[in-house]
Amino acid sequence: MSFSSSLIPDNSIATEECFEFKKDDRFSSMPDHEIWRMFRNGDEPAFVFIYDKFFHILFDYAHRFCKDSGLVKDAIQDLFIEMRNNKKRLGETTSIKFYLFASIRRKVLAMTAGKLRFVRLKNLENYDFDIEVSPEQKIINRQINDTTRTILSKNIESLSSRQKEAVLYYFYEGFSYQQISAIMGFSKVEHVRVLMYRAIKKIRASLSWDEVGR
């Protein structure tokens, strides 16, 4: 069954079961900016592809901020409904994941804080961030050596929530400093650089010389 506009009510939160997918292989090798352009121009299969590809990725990501699975699910559904209803007003992007991460982060933190309207992220700094890394989750190739990889994997829990978040974006999601700055609501990219520097310094400081040499 193909995706139908009637599957998403305009004024209510849809459930995941509302979405029935018909795979469209033409998007598999298509760059993000082209898929996004098609979606903004009203291509329903493009929207379905984005939903199908990113729903569970967003759920796992947002769950790091909020352990209320129902709230997280509602936030994601709400985000996709808003995207679909306002697609003509959305800007361009070369990374759909970046756009979705930034959007769901704002929404989940605001909902967790009990806000009904948009809240500036700098006022929502007191949050927990879970960065438990599974063996299957690989570090993006950032031209780092094996020692640094080991240090990150074993000692990441020693970091603050914001430090863990920045490390996740850079080493595990492959985002640039500019993208991380936008996601986390910093006014300057330099703030991300400082955050990353302090995170790596803190991790190294927590190790013994034997561990560093492994």
N, CA, C and O of each residue as an XYZ file, in Angstrom:
856
protein
N       0.850     -1.197      0.000
C       0.000      0.000      0.000
C       0.880      1.239      0.000
O       1.818      1.320      0.793
N       0.611      2.179     -0.843
C       1.408      3.394     -0.921
C       1.002      4.360      0.174
O      -0.059      4.232      0.787
N       1.889      5.344      0.407
C       1.638      6.331      1.457
C       0.527      7.273      1.044
O       0.495      7.740     -0.095
N      -0.370      7.552      1.947
C      -1.513      8.404      1.650
C      -1.547      9.578      2.596
O      -1.190      9.446      3.766
N      -1.974     10.732      2.102
C      -2.043     11.923      2.944
C      -3.011     11.740      4.094
O      -2.902     12.426      5.110
N      -3.959     10.825      3.951
C      -4.935     10.619      5.013
C      -4.335      9.887      6.198
O      -4.963      9.809      7.254
N      -3.141      9.351      6.047
C      -2.527      8.584      7.123
C      -2.020      9.477      8.238
O      -1.846      9.010      9.364
N      -1.776     10.759      7.955
C      -1.308     11.674      8.980
C      -2.332     12.762      9.195
O      -2.502     13.620      8.330
N      -3.024     12.752     10.331
C      -3.991     13.820     10.591
C      -3.284     15.143     10.794
O      -2.195     15.183     11.368
N      -3.890     16.230     10.328
C      -3.267     17.539     10.404
C      -3.128     18.036     11.831
O      -2.165     18.735     12.146
N      -4.057     17.695     12.693
C      -4.091     18.304     14.019
C      -3.955     17.307     15.154
O      -4.429     17.571     16.259
N      -3.328     16.181     14.916
C      -3.143     15.216     15.991
C      -1.839     14.479     15.795
O      -1.283     14.468     14.697
N      -1.344     13.857     16.865
C      -0.117     13.090     16.804
C      -0.426     11.716     16.224
O      -1.275     10.989     16.739
N       0.268     11.372     15.155
C       0.081     10.059     14.551
C       0.901      9.040     15.305
O       1.862      9.394     15.988
N       0.535      7.787     15.191
C       1.333      6.718     15.754
C       2.116      6.047     14.651
O       1.764      6.143     13.475
N       3.198      5.355     15.043
C       4.060      4.752     14.039
C       3.299      3.778     13.162
O       3.622      3.609     11.986
N       2.273      3.127     13.740
C       1.511      2.150     12.983
C       0.719      2.772     11.840
O       0.252      2.065     10.948
N       0.568      4.098     11.865
C      -0.188      4.765     10.805
C       0.558      4.745      9.481
O      -0.049      4.879      8.418
N       1.889      4.576      9.545
C       2.696      4.693      8.352
C       2.944      3.317      7.740
O       3.504      2.432      8.385
N       2.533      3.154      6.523
C       2.807      1.928      5.796
C       3.705      2.279      4.625
O       3.421      3.203      3.863
N       4.792      1.530      4.490
C       5.827      1.913      3.550
C       5.858      1.043      2.309
O       5.673     -0.172      2.374
N       6.093      1.679      1.193
C       6.372      0.998     -0.057
C       7.752      1.459     -0.493
O       7.946      2.615     -0.869
N       8.722      0.527     -0.437
C      10.107      0.880     -0.690
C      10.284      1.469     -2.089
O       9.687      1.002     -3.059
N      11.110      2.496     -2.166
C      11.412      3.137     -3.435
C      12.931      3.189     -3.563
O      13.579      4.048     -2.965
N      13.499      2.268     -4.346
C      14.947      2.116     -4.425
C      15.648      3.297     -5.088
O      16.868      3.422     -4.982
N      14.911      4.155     -5.761
C      15.580      5.255     -6.474
C      16.241      6.236     -5.526
O      17.121      6.990     -5.942
N      15.840      6.247     -4.255
C      16.422      7.192     -3.307
C      17.723      6.689     -2.680
O      18.466      7.471     -2.087
N      18.002      5.394     -2.806
C      19.132      4.802     -2.104
C      20.463      5.436     -2.469
O      21.320      5.618     -1.605
N      20.646      5.775     -3.738
C      21.908      6.360     -4.188
C      21.798      7.852     -4.469
O      22.698      8.446     -5.063
N      20.710      8.446     -4.048
C      20.471      9.862     -4.321
C      21.031     10.718     -3.187
O      20.850     10.365     -2.022
N      21.712     11.840     -3.488
C      22.241     12.705     -2.428
C      21.116     13.355     -1.622
O      20.007     13.556     -2.119
N      21.429     13.674     -0.377
C      20.426     14.230      0.531
C      19.755     15.483     -0.021
O      18.538     15.632      0.087
N      20.534     16.377     -0.608
C      19.941     17.634     -1.054
C      18.877     17.409     -2.136
O      17.914     18.169     -2.234
N      19.060     16.357     -2.948
C      18.087     16.066     -3.993
C      16.819     15.435     -3.406
O      15.708     15.772     -3.815
N      16.988     14.529     -2.457
C      15.826     13.927     -1.780
C      15.023     15.013     -1.066
O      13.794     15.044     -1.130
N      15.747     15.903     -0.384
C      15.102     16.993      0.351
C      14.358     17.926     -0.587
O      13.257     18.378     -0.271
N      14.958     18.221     -1.752
C      14.306     19.085     -2.738
C      13.014     18.443     -3.229
O      11.996     19.123     -3.356
N      13.045     17.139     -3.506
C      11.847     16.438     -3.968
C      10.762     16.448     -2.902
O       9.586     16.650     -3.204
N      11.163     16.228     -1.649
C      10.196     16.272     -0.546
C       9.552     17.647     -0.446
O       8.332     17.752     -0.319
N      10.359     18.697     -0.501
C       9.831     20.061     -0.398
C       8.901     20.396     -1.552
O       8.012     21.238     -1.422
N       9.109     19.733     -2.680
C       8.262     19.964     -3.848
C       7.029     19.070     -3.876
O       6.293     19.051     -4.863
N       6.803     18.332     -2.796
C       5.576     17.557     -2.676
C       5.662     16.104     -3.085
O       4.630     15.458     -3.265
N       6.872     15.566     -3.238
C       7.029     14.166     -3.616
C       6.793     13.280     -2.384
O       7.615     13.247     -1.467
N       5.655     12.560     -2.375
C       5.288     11.731     -1.221
C       6.271     10.588     -0.966
O       6.612     10.339      0.190
N       6.737      9.886     -1.997
C       7.713      8.822     -1.746
C       8.995      9.339     -1.100
O       9.619      8.619     -0.320
N       9.398     10.561     -1.407
C      10.580     11.140     -0.780
C      10.349     11.339      0.712
O      11.237     11.077      1.524
N       9.154     11.803      1.071
C       8.813     11.975      2.481
C       8.800     10.631      3.199
O       9.317     10.512      4.310
N       8.216      9.631      2.573
C       8.155      8.293      3.166
C       9.560      7.730      3.358
O       9.853      7.104      4.376
N      10.422      7.957      2.374
C      11.794      7.478      2.474
C      12.492      8.096      3.673
O      13.164      7.395      4.429
N      12.338      9.412      3.857
C      12.958     10.105      4.984
C      12.430      9.557      6.304
O      13.199      9.290      7.227
N      11.123      9.392      6.385
C      10.520      8.856      7.607
C      11.022      7.450      7.886
O      11.421      7.136      9.007
N      11.002      6.623      6.886
C      11.395      5.223      7.025
C      12.848      5.100      7.438
O      13.189      4.260      8.271
N      13.700      5.921      6.870
C      15.131      5.840      7.134
C      15.506      6.379      8.507
O      16.410      5.855      9.159
N      14.809      7.428      8.949
C      15.281      8.155     10.129
C      14.443      7.984     11.390
O      14.860      8.439     12.455
N      13.280      7.349     11.310
C      12.447      7.279     12.514
C      13.194      6.632     13.673
O      13.281      7.214     14.754
N      13.727      5.450     13.463
C      14.381      4.737     14.561
C      15.712      5.373     14.940
O      16.117      5.314     16.101
N      16.390      5.978     13.980
C      17.615      6.715     14.293
C      17.290      7.885     15.218
O      18.000      8.130     16.193
N      16.228      8.593     14.911
C      15.810      9.713     15.746
C      15.344      9.244     17.118
O      15.604      9.897     18.128
N      14.657      8.110     17.145
C      14.184      7.588     18.435
C      15.364      7.271     19.343
O      15.370      7.663     20.510
N      16.364      6.565     18.822
C      17.542      6.231     19.622
C      18.270      7.495     20.068
O      18.728      7.585     21.207
N      18.376      8.469     19.168
C      19.062      9.714     19.494
C      18.308     10.506     20.561
O      18.896     10.918     21.561
N      17.018     10.718     20.351
C      16.229     11.509     21.296
C      16.114     10.821     22.650
O      15.958     11.482     23.677
N      16.190      9.506     22.650
C      16.101      8.745     23.897
C      17.305      9.017     24.790
O      17.258      8.749     25.991
N      18.376      9.544     24.219
C      19.532      9.915     25.029
C      19.206     11.107     25.927
O      19.793     11.253     27.000
N      18.286     11.951     25.502
C      17.878     13.119     26.282
C      16.725     12.799     27.226
O      16.620     13.374     28.309
N      15.879     11.892     26.812
C      14.637     11.645     27.544
C      14.310     10.158     27.515
O      14.207      9.559     26.445
N      14.147      9.563     28.702
C      13.868      8.136     28.785
C      12.370      7.816     28.700
O      11.972      6.654     28.780
N      11.551      8.853     28.538
C      10.114      8.655     28.356
C       9.870      8.300     26.894
O       9.788      9.183     26.039
N       9.755      7.009     26.611
C       9.631      6.558     25.225
C       8.388      7.116     24.547
O       8.413      7.416     23.353
N       7.310      7.256     25.292
C       6.079      7.793     24.728
C       6.248      9.242     24.304
O       5.800      9.639     23.229
N       6.896     10.029     25.153
C       7.125     11.431     24.819
C       8.031     11.550     23.600
O       7.782     12.362     22.709
N       9.083     10.734     23.567
C      10.014     10.777     22.431
C       9.296     10.423     21.136
O       9.478     11.085     20.114
N       8.485      9.385     21.186
C       7.746      8.957     19.994
C       6.786     10.047     19.534
O       6.690     10.332     18.340
N       6.084     10.647     20.470
C       5.169     11.731     20.120
C       5.912     12.907     19.506
O       5.436     13.517     18.549
N       7.084     13.227     20.059
C       7.864     14.351     19.537
C       8.297     14.094     18.097
O       8.255     14.996     17.260
N       8.711     12.869     17.814
C       9.144     12.534     16.456
C       7.975     12.598     15.485
O       8.095     13.158     14.396
N       6.842     12.022     15.882
C       5.668     12.075     15.027
C       5.227     13.509     14.790
O       4.843     13.878     13.680
N       5.287     14.307     15.838
C       4.913     15.718     15.723
C       5.840     16.438     14.751
O       5.396     17.256     13.945
N       7.133     16.125     14.835
C       8.107     16.742     13.938
C       7.805     16.406     12.478
O       7.832     17.290     11.621
N       7.520     15.148     12.190
C       7.244     14.760     10.811
C       5.936     15.366     10.300
O       5.828     15.724      9.128
N       4.961     15.477     11.174
C       3.707     16.121     10.782
C       3.969     17.577     10.418
O       3.482     18.061      9.396
N       4.741     18.282     11.257
C       5.065     19.678     10.981
C       5.860     19.815      9.690
O       5.610     20.722      8.896
N       6.812     18.921      9.481
C       7.587     18.954      8.244
C       6.683     18.795      7.035
O       6.805     19.527      6.052
N       5.795     17.851      7.115
C       4.920     17.557      5.977
C       3.963     18.706      5.693
O       3.723     19.059      4.538
N       3.421     19.287      6.759
C       2.467     20.377      6.584
C       3.126     21.690      6.160
O       2.482     22.543      5.550
N       4.410     21.846      6.484
C       5.103     23.116      6.216
C       6.262     22.950      5.243
O       7.187     23.763      5.243
N       6.226     21.922      4.424
C       7.372     21.611      3.556
C       7.732     22.749      2.615
O       8.906     22.933      2.297
N       6.760     23.507      2.169
C       7.043     24.597      1.223
C       7.856     25.717      1.872
O       8.516     26.492      1.181
N       7.804     25.795      3.197
C       8.505     26.871      3.898
C       9.861     26.437      4.453
O      10.584     27.248      5.033
N      10.206     25.162      4.277
C      11.474     24.664      4.789
C      12.629     25.107      3.900
O      12.476     25.228      2.684
N      13.775     25.346      4.508
C      14.955     25.720      3.747
C      15.646     24.505      3.157
O      15.228     23.370      3.384
N      16.694     24.746      2.407
C      17.454     23.666      1.808
C      18.413     23.065      2.832
O      18.756     23.710      3.823
N      18.841     21.832      2.590
C      19.849     21.205      3.439
C      20.617     20.181      2.626
O      20.073     19.544      1.724
N      21.884     20.034      2.958
C      22.697     19.000      2.313
C      22.823     17.773      3.209
O      23.418     16.772      2.811
N      22.266     17.845      4.413
C      22.288     16.721      5.355
C      20.947     16.629      6.054
O      20.636     17.433      6.933
N      20.156     15.647      5.661
C      18.842     15.465      6.285
C      19.001     15.092      7.750
O      18.229     15.550      8.593
N      19.992     14.265      8.063
C      20.216     13.857      9.451
C      20.518     15.059     10.328
O      20.031     15.145     11.455
N      21.319     15.986      9.820
C      21.633     17.198     10.576
C      20.370     17.995     10.866
O      20.155     18.432     11.997
N      19.537     18.185      9.851
C      18.299     18.937     10.042
C      17.402     18.257     11.081
O      16.853     18.920     11.961
N      17.256     16.935     10.976
C      16.369     16.208     11.875
C      16.909     16.188     13.305
O      16.144     16.336     14.259
N      18.214     16.006     13.456
C      18.798     15.997     14.797
C      18.589     17.341     15.485
O      18.185     17.399     16.646
N      18.867     18.418     14.758
C      18.703     19.749     15.345
C      17.247     19.999     15.725
O      16.964     20.577     16.775
N      16.331     19.564     14.874
C      14.906     19.809     15.104
C      14.372     18.992     16.264
O      13.650     19.521     17.108
N      14.713     17.708     16.322
C      14.158     16.861     17.384
C      14.805     17.186     18.720
O      14.176     17.014     19.765
N      16.043     17.651     18.709
C      16.687     18.056     19.962
C      15.931     19.224     20.588
O      15.626     19.208     21.781
N      15.633     20.237     19.777
C      14.873     21.378     20.284
C      13.536     20.938     20.847
O      13.133     21.352     21.934
N      12.856     20.093     20.088
C      11.505     19.691     20.472
C      11.492     18.855     21.753
O      10.678     19.099     22.643
N      12.374     17.886     21.848
C      12.384     17.001     23.016
C      12.802     17.750     24.274
O      12.196     17.572     25.331
N      13.839     18.592     24.169
C      14.253     19.351     25.348
C      13.160     20.301     25.808
O      12.953     20.469     27.010
N      12.457     20.926     24.867
C      11.376     21.839     25.227
C      10.218     21.079     25.874
O       9.659     21.523     26.877
N       9.863     19.931     25.292
C       8.771     19.125     25.851
C       9.142     18.597     27.229
O       8.305     18.558     28.130
N      10.402     18.191     27.393
C      10.859     17.691     28.684
C      10.794     18.775     29.745
O      10.493     18.506     30.908
N      11.081     20.008     29.331
C      11.043     21.131     30.268
C       9.619     21.608     30.521
O       9.403     22.522     31.317
N       8.656     21.002     29.854
C       7.263     21.376     30.066
C       6.862     22.631     29.341
O       5.893     23.289     29.720
N       7.615     22.982     28.270
C       7.296     24.186     27.524
C       6.355     23.851     26.373
O       6.444     22.782     25.770
N       5.465     24.771     26.083
C       4.525     24.568     24.986
C       4.997     25.241     23.706
O       4.562     24.884     22.611
N       5.881     26.209     23.845
C       6.373     26.918     22.677
C       7.889     26.812     22.618
O       8.514     26.268     23.528
N       8.476     27.330     21.555
C       9.919     27.235     21.357
C      10.668     27.863     22.524
O      10.327     28.949     22.992
N      11.698     27.153     22.983
C      12.505     27.621     24.094
C      13.945     27.726     23.629
O      14.449     26.816     22.970
N      14.613     28.818     23.960
C      16.013     28.968     23.580
C      16.842     27.890     24.265
O      16.728     27.700     25.476
N      17.667     27.188     23.513
C      18.388     26.039     24.043
C      19.364     26.414     25.148
O      19.651     25.590     26.017
N      19.878     27.631     25.136
C      20.844     27.989     26.169
C      20.182     28.038     27.546
O      20.871     28.037     28.566
N      18.860     28.080     27.579
C      18.136     28.049     28.847
C      17.776     26.634     29.265
O      17.131     26.429     30.293
N      18.196     25.647     28.456
C      17.882     24.249     28.748
C      19.167     23.442     28.864
O      19.290     22.387     28.243
N      20.110     23.916     29.636
C      21.403     23.261     29.718
C      21.427     22.152     30.763
O      22.341     21.329     30.753
N      20.463     22.108     31.651
C      20.454     21.088     32.686
C      19.693     19.855     32.214
O      18.515     19.673     32.521
N      20.390     19.021     31.465
C      19.778     17.806     30.949
C      20.767     16.663     31.041
O      21.980     16.873     31.055
N      20.241     15.456     31.103
C      21.074     14.267     31.070
C      21.256     13.836     29.628
O      20.358     13.997     28.801
N      22.420     13.290     29.335
C      22.687     12.819     27.976
C      23.385     11.482     28.060
O      24.516     11.391     28.537
N      22.712     10.447     27.598
C      23.232      9.092     27.647
C      24.006      8.808     26.368
O      23.469      8.952     25.270
N      25.253      8.410     26.504
C      26.066      8.130     25.329
C      26.640      6.720     25.407
O      27.768      6.481     24.975
N      25.876      5.800     25.949
C      26.313      4.409     25.965
C      26.488      3.938     24.520
O      25.551      3.975     23.722
N      27.687      3.503     24.204
C      28.025      3.122     22.839
C      28.047      1.609     22.714
O      28.759      0.929     23.453
N      27.271      1.084     21.783
C      27.246     -0.353     21.550
C      28.465     -0.767     20.738
O      29.064      0.073     20.067
N      28.848     -2.048     20.780
C      29.993     -2.508     19.985
C      29.797     -2.290     18.495
O      30.767     -2.175     17.746
N      28.531     -2.231     18.061
C      28.250     -2.065     16.636
C      28.402     -0.624     16.172
O      28.512     -0.361     14.974
N      28.409      0.318     17.128
C      28.465      1.724     16.756
C      29.914      2.133     16.551
O      30.671      2.253     17.514
N      30.298      2.345     15.314
C      31.683      2.627     14.970
C      31.974      4.125     15.009
O      31.113      4.962     14.742
N      33.218      4.421     15.351
C      33.673      5.803     15.319
C      33.922      6.204     13.869
O      34.576      5.478     13.120
N      33.397      7.363     13.478
C      33.641      7.879     12.139
C      35.143      8.099     11.956
O      35.825      8.544     12.879
N      35.650      7.791     10.782
C      37.073      7.975     10.521
C      37.428      9.461     10.562
O      37.116     10.207      9.634
N      38.070      9.876     11.626
C      38.482     11.273     11.787
C      40.003     11.377     11.779
O      40.567     12.329     12.318
N      40.662     10.402     11.170
C      42.118     10.365     11.120
C      42.703     10.410     12.524
O      43.673     11.123     12.784
N      42.105      9.643     13.419
C      42.627      9.539     14.780
C      43.276      8.182     14.937
O      42.908      7.227     14.252
N      44.237      8.095     15.834
C      44.956      6.847     15.998
C      44.205      5.881     16.906
O      43.195      6.240     17.512
N      44.705      4.661     16.991
C      44.034      3.623     17.774
C      43.969      3.969     19.252
O      42.999      3.625     19.928
N      44.993      4.647     19.759
C      44.993      5.022     21.166
C      43.831      5.941     21.488
O      43.147      5.761     22.496
N      43.606      6.942     20.618
C      42.499      7.877     20.835
C      41.161      7.161     20.752
O      40.255      7.453     21.532
N      41.027      6.239     19.828
C      39.779      5.467     19.707
C      39.497      4.705     20.995
O      38.368      4.690     21.487
N      40.541      4.069     21.537
C      40.379      3.294     22.767
C      40.017      4.196     23.933
O      39.155      3.867     24.748
N      40.690      5.342     23.999
C      40.416      6.294     25.081
C      38.963      6.754     25.036
O      38.293      6.794     26.067
N      38.480      7.097     23.863
C      37.103      7.559     23.721
C      36.116      6.489     24.143
O      35.175      6.766     24.887
N      36.323      5.276     23.677
C      35.372      4.194     23.928
C      35.288      3.828     25.400
O      34.207      3.528     25.906
N      36.420      3.851     26.088
C      36.467      3.351     27.465
C      36.181      4.414     28.513
O      35.796      4.081     29.634
N      36.361      5.679     28.175
C      36.322      6.712     29.212
C      35.341      7.839     28.940
O      35.410      8.891     29.575
N      34.438      7.629     28.011
C      33.529      8.694     27.618
C      32.537      9.053     28.728
O      32.015     10.167     28.760
N      32.278      8.109     29.636
C      31.307      8.366     30.698
C      31.816      9.360     31.733
O      31.039      9.838     32.560
N      33.099      9.679     31.702
C      33.645     10.640     32.656
C      33.302     12.081     32.279
O      33.567     13.005     33.048
N      32.715     12.274     31.105
C      32.442     13.623     30.608
C      31.115     14.166     31.110
O      30.247     13.418     31.559
N      30.978     15.478     31.026
C      29.691     16.107     31.314
C      28.718     15.808     30.175
O      29.126     15.318     29.122
N      27.452     16.098     30.379
C      26.446     15.817     29.352
C      26.761     16.547     28.051
O      26.674     15.958     26.974
N      27.121     17.809     28.140
C      27.396     18.585     26.930
C      28.670     18.109     26.240
O      28.739     18.110     25.011
N      29.665     17.708     27.001
C      30.884     17.172     26.410
C      30.602     15.846     25.706
O      31.082     15.618     24.596
N      29.829     14.974     26.346
C      29.470     13.701     25.727
C      28.685     13.930     24.446
O      28.878     13.234     23.449
N      27.809     14.900     24.487
C      26.992     15.189     23.310
C      27.861     15.635     22.138
O      27.679     15.166     21.014
N      28.799     16.534     22.395
C      29.684     17.023     21.338
C      30.546     15.898     20.777
O      30.756     15.816     19.567
N      31.041     15.039     21.650
C      31.862     13.899     21.223
C      31.049     12.958     20.345
O      31.541     12.461     19.332
N      29.814     12.719     20.734
C      28.946     11.851     19.931
C      28.777     12.418     18.527
O      28.931     11.696     17.541
N      28.465     13.694     18.434
C      28.234     14.319     17.134
C      29.485     14.260     16.255
O      29.399     13.963     15.064
N      30.631     14.541     16.842
C      31.847     14.655     16.041
C      32.415     13.291     15.655
O      32.701     13.043     14.483
N      32.580     12.405     16.644
C      33.268     11.147     16.385
C      32.339     10.021     15.919
O      32.777      9.116     15.209
N      31.068     10.068     16.311
C      30.174      8.961     15.984
C      29.154      9.299     14.897
O      28.710      8.405     14.178
N      28.778     10.561     14.766
C      27.792     10.949     13.750
C      28.420     11.647     12.560
O      27.774     11.793     11.522
N      29.663     12.079     12.688
C      30.352     12.683     11.561
C      29.979     14.124     11.270
O      30.212     14.597     10.158
N      29.402     14.845     12.242
C      29.036     16.235     12.026
C      30.267     17.136     12.124
O      31.217     16.837     12.847
N      30.230     18.232     11.391
C      31.304     19.223     11.446
C      31.125     20.099     12.682
O      30.073     20.077     13.321
N      32.166     20.875     13.014
C      32.050     21.810     14.132
C      30.924     22.804     13.892
O      30.208     23.172     14.824
N      30.766     23.241     12.645
C      29.700     24.193     12.325
C      28.325     23.559     12.587
O      27.441     24.205     13.149
N      28.155     22.323     12.188
C      26.881     21.646     12.400
C      26.626     21.398     13.881
O      25.504     21.564     14.358
N      27.662     21.001     14.604
C      27.518     20.773     16.046
C      27.124     22.067     16.750
O      26.281     22.069     17.647
N      27.741     23.157     16.333
C      27.404     24.453     16.916
C      25.933     24.783     16.712
O      25.267     25.273     17.624
N      25.431     24.514     15.513
C      24.019     24.791     15.221
C      23.097     23.873     16.019
O      22.090     24.333     16.557
N      23.420     22.605     16.104
C      22.582     21.650     16.830
C      22.506     22.013     18.308
O      21.431     21.970     18.907
N      23.644     22.369     18.897
C      23.698     22.611     20.332
C      23.353     24.046     20.708
O      23.306     24.382     21.891
N      23.113     24.892     19.715
C      22.666     26.238     19.996
C      23.754     27.213     20.398
O      23.477     28.209     21.066
N      25.003     26.937     19.997
C      26.087     27.867     20.302
C      26.066     29.044     19.338
O      25.663     28.909     18.183
N      26.499     30.185     19.821
C      26.539     31.373     18.960
C      27.805     31.408     18.109
O      27.841     32.075     17.075
N      28.847     30.688     18.543
C      30.109     30.672     17.814
C      30.642     29.244     17.708
O      30.487     28.444     18.630
N      31.265     28.939     16.583
C      31.861     27.620     16.379
C      32.987     27.380     17.373
O      33.236     26.242     17.771
N      33.668     28.451     17.777
C      34.783     28.321     18.713
C      34.350     27.659     20.013
O      35.154     26.997     20.668
N      33.084     27.831     20.393
C      32.595     27.210     21.619
C      32.645     25.691     21.510
O      32.920     25.005     22.494
N      32.380     25.169     20.324
C      32.457     23.727     20.111
C      33.901     23.257     20.198
O      34.187     22.219     20.795
N      34.799     24.012     19.610
C      36.217     23.648     19.650
C      36.716     23.579     21.091
O      37.444     22.658     21.459
N      36.319     24.560     21.902
C      36.720     24.579     23.306
C      36.104     23.391     24.041
O      36.775     22.739     24.840
N      34.852     23.112     23.777
C      34.169     21.992     24.424
C      34.856     20.669     24.087
O      35.073     19.838     24.969
N      35.196     20.476     22.820
C      35.870     19.254     22.396
C      37.269     19.159     23.005
O      37.686     18.083     23.433
N      37.987     20.265     23.044
C      39.327     20.273     23.630
C      39.266     19.856     25.097
O      40.064     19.033     25.546
N      38.327     20.418     25.835
C      38.206     20.095     27.256
C      37.767     18.650     27.469
O      38.183     18.000     28.428
N      36.918     18.153     26.558
C      36.456     16.770     26.673
C      37.618     15.802     26.491
O      37.788     14.884     27.293
N      38.414     15.995     25.452
C      39.546     15.113     25.206
C      40.578     15.235     26.318
O      41.156     14.237     26.748
N      40.807     16.457     26.783
C      41.754     16.672     27.871
C      41.289     15.953     29.134
O      42.100     15.365     29.850
N      39.993     15.999     29.408
C      39.448     15.355     30.604
C      39.567     13.838     30.500
O      39.892     13.170     31.482
N      39.306     13.299     29.323
C      39.424     11.856     29.127
C      40.859     11.402     29.345
O      41.105     10.428     30.056
N      41.800     12.101     28.739
C      43.213     11.740     28.889
C      43.653     11.845     30.340
O      44.427     11.015     30.818
N      43.167     12.856     31.041
C      43.560     13.059     32.433
C      43.036     11.953     33.341
O      43.584     11.724     34.419
N      41.987     11.272     32.917
C      41.389     10.224     33.749
C      42.107      8.892     33.605
O      41.790      7.940     34.318
N      43.081      8.812     32.681
C      43.775      7.562     32.417
C      45.098      7.474     33.158
O      45.731      8.478     33.485
N      45.483      6.249     33.406
C      46.836      6.020     33.929
C      47.788      5.960     32.756
O      47.354      5.817     31.613
N      49.090      6.069     33.020
C      50.076      6.018     31.937
C      50.018      4.683     31.225
O      50.240      4.619     30.016
N      49.720      3.600     31.962
C      49.620      2.270     31.315
C      48.498      2.245     30.292
O      48.643      1.670     29.214
N      47.351      2.885     30.643
C      46.218      2.895     29.734
C      46.518      3.713     28.486
O      46.131      3.328     27.383
N      47.208      4.844     28.654
C      47.525      5.697     27.520
C      48.432      4.969     26.542
O      48.345      5.175     25.331
N      49.307      4.112     27.072
C      50.264      3.439     26.219
C      49.737      2.214     25.515
O      50.439      1.649     24.676
N      48.537      1.784     25.818
C      47.991      0.595     25.194
C      47.655      0.813     23.728
O      47.182     -0.107     23.060
